[in-house]
Amino acid sequence: MPLSSKGKRRSKRTKAVVPVQLFFSGSEVIQLAHTLDVSNHGVQLGGYRGEIKVGDKIVIQYRRKQARFRVVWIIPRENSSEKLIGAECLEPGKQVWGELFPEQVDEYEEQD
């Protein structure tokens, strides 16, 4: 039986499914993915099929805006090469998504 604990994110996530391009340090290859939800402090990505590890620094570009992010978690999808990725924004003032979201603490259940 999984244990759960209450936690708090810095801000609420906003559901947004938009295509993005990912750039990795030292590589000229552009990878494609899409957002699942976004906030001022981070993003959850889906549809990524390449190699990646926690701690990697990436640049995410949406339309013509881009910012640096750090991968904080990865969940491989079952029976697929696709991965879900959680990334923390290293430049939150850049407003990659076109707007600054209201700062509202988000409570959630964390599964152990």
C-alpha atoms as a printed R data frame, in Angstrom:
    type eleno elety resid chain resno      x      y       z
1   ATOM     1    CA   MET     A     1  0.000  0.000   0.000
2   ATOM     2    CA   PRO     A     2  1.625  3.289  -1.068
3   ATOM     3    CA   LEU     A     3  2.144  5.962   1.508
4   ATOM     4    CA   SER     A     4  1.297  9.523   0.645
5   ATOM     5    CA   SER     A     5  2.372 12.796   2.130
6   ATOM     6    CA   LYS     A     6  1.215 16.329   1.587
7   ATOM     7    CA   GLY     A     7  3.638 18.662  -0.119
8   ATOM     8    CA   LYS     A     8  3.665 22.126  -1.596
9   ATOM     9    CA   ARG     A     9  4.874 23.334  -4.931
10  ATOM    10    CA   ARG     A    10  6.056 26.916  -5.248
11  ATOM    11    CA   SER     A    11  3.238 27.729  -7.647
12  ATOM    12    CA   LYS     A    12  0.253 26.099  -9.310
13  ATOM    13    CA   ARG     A    13  0.792 24.398 -12.613
14  ATOM    14    CA   THR     A    14 -1.156 25.506 -15.668
15  ATOM    15    CA   LYS     A    15 -2.175 22.786 -18.124
16  ATOM    16    CA   ALA     A    16 -0.728 23.653 -21.510
17  ATOM    17    CA   VAL     A    17  0.024 21.260 -24.342
18  ATOM    18    CA   VAL     A    18  2.289 23.040 -26.813
19  ATOM    19    CA   PRO     A    19  5.167 21.829 -29.012
20  ATOM    20    CA   VAL     A    20  8.684 22.751 -27.884
21  ATOM    21    CA   GLN     A    21 12.226 22.232 -29.108
22  ATOM    22    CA   LEU     A    22 14.960 20.988 -26.757
23  ATOM    23    CA   PHE     A    23 18.640 21.878 -27.165
24  ATOM    24    CA   PHE     A    24 21.395 20.076 -25.240
25  ATOM    25    CA   SER     A    25 24.827 21.445 -24.348
26  ATOM    26    CA   GLY     A    26 27.525 20.294 -26.739
27  ATOM    27    CA   SER     A    27 25.050 19.002 -29.321
28  ATOM    28    CA   GLU     A    28 23.615 20.570 -32.428
29  ATOM    29    CA   VAL     A    29 20.728 18.086 -32.538
30  ATOM    30    CA   ILE     A    30 17.289 19.534 -31.865
31  ATOM    31    CA   GLN     A    31 14.869 17.224 -30.041
32  ATOM    32    CA   LEU     A    32 11.099 17.650 -30.116
33  ATOM    33    CA   ALA     A    33  8.704 17.273 -27.200
34  ATOM    34    CA   HIS     A    34  5.554 18.914 -25.859
35  ATOM    35    CA   THR     A    35  4.562 20.499 -22.588
36  ATOM    36    CA   LEU     A    36  1.916 18.943 -20.361
37  ATOM    37    CA   ASP     A    37  1.836 21.707 -17.784
38  ATOM    38    CA   VAL     A    38  3.864 24.826 -17.068
39  ATOM    39    CA   SER     A    39  4.561 27.282 -14.263
40  ATOM    40    CA   ASN     A    40  6.925 30.185 -13.626
41  ATOM    41    CA   HIS     A    41  9.395 27.759 -12.059
42  ATOM    42    CA   GLY     A    42  9.231 24.677 -14.235
43  ATOM    43    CA   VAL     A    43  7.621 22.469 -16.827
44  ATOM    44    CA   GLN     A    44  6.442 18.902 -17.288
45  ATOM    45    CA   LEU     A    45  7.303 17.545 -20.721
46  ATOM    46    CA   GLY     A    46  5.964 14.564 -22.614
47  ATOM    47    CA   GLY     A    47  6.753 12.949 -25.929
48  ATOM    48    CA   TYR     A    48 10.533 12.949 -25.489
49  ATOM    49    CA   ARG     A    49 12.236  9.818 -26.877
50  ATOM    50    CA   GLY     A    50 15.968 10.526 -26.601
51  ATOM    51    CA   GLU     A    51 18.591  9.924 -23.943
52  ATOM    52    CA   ILE     A    52 18.472 12.193 -20.907
53  ATOM    53    CA   LYS     A    53 19.380 12.019 -17.224
54  ATOM    54    CA   VAL     A    54 18.545 13.908 -14.045
55  ATOM    55    CA   GLY     A    55 20.762 16.971 -13.715
56  ATOM    56    CA   ASP     A    56 21.122 17.549 -17.471
57  ATOM    57    CA   LYS     A    57 20.814 21.177 -18.491
58  ATOM    58    CA   ILE     A    58 18.653 21.863 -21.519
59  ATOM    59    CA   VAL     A    59 17.343 24.870 -23.390
60  ATOM    60    CA   ILE     A    60 13.623 24.790 -24.122
61  ATOM    61    CA   GLN     A    61 12.330 26.907 -26.980
62  ATOM    62    CA   TYR     A    62  8.668 27.768 -27.447
63  ATOM    63    CA   ARG     A    63  7.975 29.827 -30.541
64  ATOM    64    CA   ARG     A    64 10.873 32.304 -30.562
65  ATOM    65    CA   LYS     A    65 11.468 32.446 -26.811
66  ATOM    66    CA   GLN     A    66 13.827 30.170 -24.934
67  ATOM    67    CA   ALA     A    67 15.232 29.606 -21.455
68  ATOM    68    CA   ARG     A    68 17.609 27.232 -19.663
69  ATOM    69    CA   PHE     A    69 16.191 24.389 -17.554
70  ATOM    70    CA   ARG     A    70 17.594 21.573 -15.398
71  ATOM    71    CA   VAL     A    71 16.042 18.082 -15.497
72  ATOM    72    CA   VAL     A    72 14.852 17.157 -11.981
73  ATOM    73    CA   TRP     A    73 12.959 13.921 -12.643
74  ATOM    74    CA   ILE     A    74 12.300 11.409 -15.422
75  ATOM    75    CA   ILE     A    75  9.556  8.778 -15.671
76  ATOM    76    CA   PRO     A    76  9.816  6.239 -18.507
77  ATOM    77    CA   ARG     A    77  6.434  5.388 -20.060
78  ATOM    78    CA   GLU     A    78  5.534  1.716 -19.875
79  ATOM    79    CA   ASN     A    79  5.847 -0.189 -23.178
80  ATOM    80    CA   SER     A    80  7.196  2.902 -24.944
81  ATOM    81    CA   SER     A    81 10.459  4.728 -25.537
82  ATOM    82    CA   GLU     A    82  8.723  7.959 -24.492
83  ATOM    83    CA   LYS     A    83  9.682  9.677 -21.233
84  ATOM    84    CA   LEU     A    84  7.932 12.209 -19.007
85  ATOM    85    CA   ILE     A    85 10.346 14.882 -17.799
86  ATOM    86    CA   GLY     A    86 10.131 17.413 -15.003
87  ATOM    87    CA   ALA     A    87 12.436 20.402 -15.438
88  ATOM    88    CA   GLU     A    88 13.185 23.400 -13.250
89  ATOM    89    CA   CYS     A    89 13.586 26.763 -14.949
90  ATOM    90    CA   LEU     A    90 16.997 28.358 -14.352
91  ATOM    91    CA   GLU     A    91 15.801 31.692 -15.811
92  ATOM    92    CA   PRO     A    92 12.226 32.176 -14.498
93  ATOM    93    CA   GLY     A    93 12.173 35.871 -15.416
94  ATOM    94    CA   LYS     A    94 12.331 35.065 -19.138
95  ATOM    95    CA   GLN     A    95  8.611 34.212 -19.460
96  ATOM    96    CA   VAL     A    96  9.073 31.569 -22.157
97  ATOM    97    CA   TRP     A    97  5.342 30.810 -22.144
98  ATOM    98    CA   GLY     A    98  4.334 34.395 -22.976
99  ATOM    99    CA   GLU     A    99  3.022 35.399 -19.570
100 ATOM   100    CA   LEU     A   100  3.879 35.370 -15.889
101 ATOM   101    CA   PHE     A   101  1.548 33.119 -13.920
102 ATOM   102    CA   PRO     A   102  0.071 34.187 -10.559
103 ATOM   103    CA   GLU     A   103  2.076 32.917  -7.557
104 ATOM   104    CA   GLN     A   104 -0.303 30.560  -5.753
105 ATOM   105    CA   VAL     A   105  0.987 27.750  -3.572
106 ATOM   106    CA   ASP     A   106 -0.177 24.362  -4.853
107 ATOM   107    CA   GLU     A   107 -0.799 21.529  -2.387
108 ATOM   108    CA   TYR     A   108 -0.590 17.997  -3.733
109 ATOM   109    CA   GLU     A   109 -0.439 14.397  -2.621
110 ATOM   110    CA   GLU     A   110  2.980 12.804  -3.063
111 ATOM   111    CA   GLN     A   111  2.993  9.010  -3.507
112 ATOM   112    CA   ASP     A   112  5.836  7.028  -1.914
